[in-house]
Each structure stands twice: as structure tokens, then as C-alpha cells.
Amino acid sequence: MKQEKLFALESLRGIAALSVAFFHFNIGSHFNNAFVDNAWIMVDFFFVLSGFVIALNYMDRIKNIKDLIIFQRKRFLRLYPLHIIMLFVFFLVEVAKYFVEVKFGLIANTQAFTSNDLKAFVLNVLLIQNWVLPNLTYNYPSWSISAEFYTYAIFGLLLVLTNKRRKLLVASLIVSILGFGSLLSANGASTDTITGPSRCLYAFSIGALVFCAYDFLRNTIVLKSSIPSAIFLISSIVIVIFYGVKEFNYIELVPIFFGLTILVLVLTERDKKIHQMLSKDWAVYLGTISYGIYMTHALVWWIFAQILRFVLKVPTQVDPEGKVR
């Protein structure tokens, strides 16, 4: 199968990364709005998009264990270097916090080496923190990288086991979606050792299934207007605003809508306005650096918060009532 370069999806990846970054900029700023306040669920958009893109690029390339090892090695080299760099940076942050506590008596919002202890450090080194630890540690956005890295391996193994039997693969993906969707329906969508990996496996399976649907339909259905894609994209934003809250009883339906949005977009002719808009150089570049944005934004916000708190004497913590203190 000839691989496609879908610039629109790359741009959406960048927009999703910025959305999550601003969601974590939780100091009551003007960046906080109805969309950003619920943008945590854009991580699930990442998972769906990853499922689609990985299936697009590797569905017919992983045939045996050797192919799987090569694939997983590429994923490791893509994800791990920046992860380990940021982990050591956050470890040094803990050291600095401890020094300031002992030397000057200044206590950080989270005291040094409390949740970020030695056990958490080792688990982060192994990239298994989200599968073992119920709480977020060190570079907290990396929980999703932990979940996704081993989801890649599971999906690659599934490709080996199904061995080009597309119907069996589709059936397996449907079972995965139903199973993990039921688990999320019962437990909600969080980042602990159950719901974190479940969210990734669920949304990734949706993305892979969407690719299977696209591969089946693309020679027979070609959308000659940008309107359907625009409607789905706008509807996705509306859904995040109104239903991207963890208390929503059907939160597991949101990734399904993300998948439908991707499907409609990729079935639209590439020369239509929606693709032209999403294929602007700056937007594609944003997608290219999206992993860097995602993995470094927690440190950027932490540094900014320390400047606000200790230099400018501006309150940075938001209490349960939403008031900054």
C-alpha cells in the first residue's frame, strides 16, 4: 500500500498538543476558557490519531516478530530520548526544591521528593509508570507516553497474530473497543493504572479501526466538499466544551466522535478548502514539533509559576472552588 502524507492530521496533532498545554496552564489566566478547561480529553484525540497513523503506515509492514522488533525500536527512538531528558530535568527540579527548602525555608506547592520519589523515578526510566503507579509523577504528561509505547507493542503483536487477515483484525479491534469502552464506562476516564492504559488502548483501537474503514471506503467514497469535515471539526470543539468533563456519564463516546471526524476529513478530496487550511506550513510545523510541545510544557509552566509566585508575588494555585490563591 502506498503511504500517504496527510498534512491536515499533522496540523490537528499540533493543535491538540497546544490545547493540552493550555489546559495545564491552570493559574486562572485568560487562557482558561470552556474549551481549554476540558482539553484534557484532547489526549484521547492523540490516541485516536496515533491509532490511525500507525495503522496507515504499518498495517502491511508488520508481518512477523522481526518486523515488530524493528517497529518497536523506531517507536522507542522516537519517544524515549526526550522522555529521559525531561525525566532527569524534573529530577534536578526536585533536588533544587529540596535545596531551597533546607537553605531558605521556602516550600514549593508540592514538597520535594514526596510523590516524585526513587520508586517513581525508576518506573519512569522503564517507561512503565502509568501501568504501575496510580498517581502522576515527575514530567506528568509522560503518563500518556508510557501508555502509548506499550500499546504500540500490543497492536504490533496483534498484526503479527492476525497475519494480514483483515476481518480477524477488525473483529479484534471491535472486541478491544467494546471491552475497554465498558471498562471506562464503569470507572470513568482518569490517568490511574486502570483507566490510563484503558483510555489509550480504547482510543488507539478506534483510530486503527477508522483506518480500516478508510482503507475500505476510499476508492468508493470521496467527499467533494469541505462542509462535512468542517461540521465534524466544529462539532468536536462543541463536544469538548460541553461534554469534555470527567463527570459526563458517556465520556467514552467522545473518542468515537473524534474517530468519525478523522474519517470524514481523510475521505475529503485533498484539494478542498479544509485541507488547504489545515495544510498551511505553520500549522504542519506545529504538528511536527507537537511531541516537543507536549513533553516540555509542564516544565515551562512550572518555571513560569515559580517566577509568578516568588519573584512577582502573584498567587498561582487554584483552589477547589476555582479561586486563585
C-alpha positions in Angstrom: 0.0 0.0 0.0 1.4 3.4 -0.9 1.8 5.6 2.1 0.0 8.9 2.2 1.2 12.2 3.7 -1.8 13.6 5.5 -0.8 17.2 6.4 -4.2 18.0 7.9 -3.8 15.3 10.5 -0.3 16.6 11.4 -1.8 20.1 11.9 -4.5 18.7 14.2 -1.9 16.9 16.2 -0.2 20.3 16.9 -3.5 22.0 17.8 -4.2 19.1 20.2 -0.8 19.5 21.8 -1.3 23.2 22.4 -4.8 22.6 23.8 -3.4 20.1 26.4 -0.6 22.5 27.2 -3.0 25.4 27.9 -5.2 23.0 29.9 -2.3 22.6 32.3 -1.7 26.3 32.5 -4.0 26.3 35.4 -3.5 29.6 37.2 -6.8 31.3 36.4 -5.5 33.1 33.4 -7.4 34.4 30.4 -6.2 31.3 28.6 -8.7 29.4 30.6 -12.0 29.1 28.7 -14.7 26.5 28.2 -12.7 24.6 25.6 -9.3 24.7 27.3 -10.8 23.8 30.7 -11.9 20.5 29.2 -9.0 20.0 26.8 -7.6 17.1 28.9 -9.6 14.9 26.6 -7.6 16.0 23.6 -5.0 13.4 24.9 -7.6 10.9 23.7 -7.6 12.6 20.3 -3.9 12.0 20.3 -4.5 8.3 20.9 -7.2 8.0 18.2 -4.9 9.9 15.7 -2.0 7.6 16.7 -4.0 4.5 16.0 -5.0 5.8 12.6 -1.5 6.9 11.6 0.3 3.8 12.9 -2.2 1.6 11.1 -1.8 3.7 7.9 2.0 3.3 8.0 2.5 -0.2 9.4 -0.7 -2.3 8.8 1.0 -4.1 5.9 4.6 -3.8 7.2 4.5 -5.8 10.4 4.3 -9.4 9.4 6.5 -11.2 11.9 8.3 -10.8 15.2 11.4 -9.3 13.4 9.2 -6.6 11.8 7.6 -6.0 15.3 11.0 -5.5 16.9 12.1 -3.1 14.2 8.8 -1.2 14.6 9.1 -1.0 18.4 12.7 0.1 18.1 11.6 3.0 15.9 8.9 4.0 18.4 11.5 3.8 21.2 13.9 6.1 19.4 11.1 8.5 18.6 9.7 8.7 22.2 12.4 7.8 24.7 15.2 10.3 24.2 13.1 13.4 25.0 11.3 11.5 27.8 14.5 10.5 29.6 15.9 14.1 29.2 12.8 15.6 30.7 12.8 13.0 33.5 16.3 14.0 34.6 15.4 17.7 34.3 12.5 17.1 36.7 14.7 15.1 39.0 17.0 18.1 39.1 14.0 20.3 39.9 13.3 18.0 42.9 16.9 18.4 44.0 16.6 22.2 43.6 13.3 22.3 45.6 14.9 20.3 48.4 17.9 22.6 48.5 15.7 25.7 48.6 13.5 24.1 51.4 16.6 23.3 53.5 18.6 26.5 52.8 15.9 29.2 52.7 12.8 27.5 54.2 10.7 28.1 51.0 8.3 25.3 50.4 7.1 24.5 46.9 3.5 23.9 46.1 4.4 20.2 46.1 7.2 19.4 48.5 10.4 17.9 47.2 10.6 14.1 46.8 7.1 13.4 48.0 5.3 11.8 45.0 8.5 12.1 42.9 10.5 9.6 44.9 13.1 7.0 43.9 10.5 4.3 43.0 8.7 6.7 40.7 12.0 7.6 39.1 12.9 4.0 38.3 9.4 3.3 36.9 9.7 6.4 34.7 13.1 5.3 33.4 11.4 2.0 32.4 8.5 3.9 30.9 6.0 1.8 32.8 4.9 4.4 35.3 1.3 4.6 34.0 0.9 0.8 34.2 2.2 0.6 37.8 1.7 4.0 39.6 -1.8 5.3 40.3 -0.7 8.9 40.5 1.2 11.2 38.2 4.9 11.8 38.8 7.8 13.8 37.5 7.0 15.0 34.0 3.3 14.3 34.4 2.3 14.4 30.8 4.5 11.4 30.1 1.8 9.1 31.6 0.3 9.0 28.1 3.7 8.2 26.5 4.0 5.3 28.9 0.5 4.0 28.0 1.1 4.6 24.3 4.5 2.9 24.0 3.3 -0.4 25.2 0.0 0.0 23.2 2.2 0.1 20.1 3.7 -3.2 21.1 0.3 -4.8 21.7 -1.0 -3.5 18.3 2.1 -4.7 16.5 1.7 -8.2 18.1 -1.9 -8.2 17.0 -0.8 -7.5 13.5 1.6 -10.5 13.7 -1.1 -12.8 15.1 -3.8 -11.8 12.6 -1.2 -12.0 9.8 -3.0 -9.9 7.1 -6.3 -11.4 7.9 -8.1 -8.1 7.8 -11.5 -9.4 9.0 -9.9 -11.1 12.1 -8.0 -7.8 12.8 -11.2 -5.8 12.5 -13.0 -8.2 14.8 -10.2 -8.0 17.4 -10.3 -4.2 17.3 -14.0 -4.2 17.8 -13.7 -6.5 20.8 -11.0 -4.2 22.2 -13.2 -1.2 21.8 -16.2 -2.8 23.4 -14.1 -4.2 26.3 -12.1 -1.1 27.2 -15.1 1.1 26.4 -17.1 -0.9 29.0 -14.2 -0.5 31.5 -14.1 3.2 31.0 -17.9 3.4 31.3 -17.7 1.7 34.7 -14.6 3.5 36.0 -14.6 6.9 34.3 -11.7 8.4 32.4 -8.6 9.2 34.5 -4.9 8.5 34.5 -4.5 5.7 37.0 -3.2 2.2 36.4 -6.6 1.0 35.1 -8.1 3.9 33.2 -4.9 5.4 31.8 -3.8 2.3 29.8 -7.5 1.6 29.0 -8.0 5.0 27.6 -5.0 4.5 25.3 -5.9 1.0 24.2 -9.6 2.1 23.6 -8.9 5.2 21.6 -5.9 3.7 19.7 -8.2 0.8 18.7 -10.8 3.3 17.5 -8.1 5.0 15.4 -6.9 1.7 13.9 -10.5 0.7 13.1 -11.1 4.1 11.5 -8.1 3.4 9.2 -9.6 0.0 8.2 -12.9 1.8 7.4 -11.0 4.4 5.4 -9.0 1.8 3.5 -12.2 0.0 2.6 -14.1 3.2 1.6 -11.6 5.5 0.0 -11.9 4.1 -3.5 -15.7 4.4 -3.5 -16.5 7.4 -1.3 -14.7 10.7 -2.0 -16.2 13.8 -0.4 -16.1 16.7 -2.8 -16.9 19.4 -0.3 -15.3 20.7 2.8 -18.6 21.2 4.6 -18.9 17.7 6.1 -15.3 17.9 7.5 -16.0 21.4 8.8 -19.2 20.3 10.5 -17.4 17.4 12.3 -14.4 19.6 13.3 -16.7 22.3 14.7 -18.8 19.6 16.4 -15.7 18.1 18.0 -14.9 21.5 19.5 -18.5 21.8 20.8 -18.4 18.3 22.3 -15.2 19.1 24.1 -16.7 22.3 25.5 -20.0 20.8 26.7 -19.1 17.1 27.3 -15.4 17.1 27.9 -16.0 16.8 31.7 -15.0 13.7 33.6 -18.4 13.6 35.3 -20.1 13.1 31.9 -21.6 9.6 32.0 -20.8 8.8 28.4 -17.3 10.3 28.2 -16.2 7.1 26.3 -18.3 8.2 23.3 -16.1 11.3 22.7 -13.1 9.4 21.2 -15.6 7.6 18.8 -16.7 11.1 17.6 -13.0 12.0 17.2 -12.6 8.9 15.0 -15.5 9.8 12.8 -14.1 13.4 12.4 -10.8 11.9 11.2 -12.6 9.5 8.9 -14.7 12.3 7.3 -11.6 14.5 6.9 -9.4 11.9 5.2 -12.3 10.9 2.9 -12.4 14.5 1.7 -10.5 15.4 -1.5 -7.1 16.8 -0.7 -7.6 19.9 -2.9 -10.6 21.1 -0.9 -10.5 24.2 1.3 -10.5 22.3 4.6 -7.3 20.5 3.6 -5.7 23.7 2.3 -6.4 25.5 5.6 -5.0 22.7 7.7 -2.0 22.2 5.4 -0.5 25.7 5.9 3.2 25.5 6.6 2.9 27.0 10.1 0.2 24.5 11.1 2.1 21.5 9.8 5.2 22.7 11.6 3.2 22.9 14.7 2.3 19.3 14.3 5.9 18.4 13.6 7.0 19.9 16.9 3.9 18.7 18.8 5.8 16.0 20.7 8.3 18.5 21.9 5.5 20.9 23.0 3.7 18.1 24.8 6.7 16.8 26.7 8.2 20.2 27.7 5.1 22.3 28.5 4.9 21.1 32.2 8.4 22.3 32.8 7.7 25.6 31.1 4.6 26.2 33.2 6.4 25.2 36.4 9.2 27.7 35.8 6.6 30.4 34.9 4.7 29.6 38.1 7.8 29.9 40.2 8.5 33.3 38.7 5.0 34.5 39.4 5.0 33.1 42.9 8.4 34.0 44.2 9.5 37.0 42.1 6.3 38.8 41.2 4.4 37.6 44.3 1.4 36.6 42.2 -0.8 33.7 43.5 -0.7 30.7 41.3 -2.7 27.9 42.9 -6.4 27.4 42.0 -8.5 26.0 44.9 -11.4 23.5 44.5 -13.8 26.5 44.1 -11.8 27.8 41.1 -10.3 30.8 43.0 -6.6 31.6 42.6 -4.6 31.9 45.8 
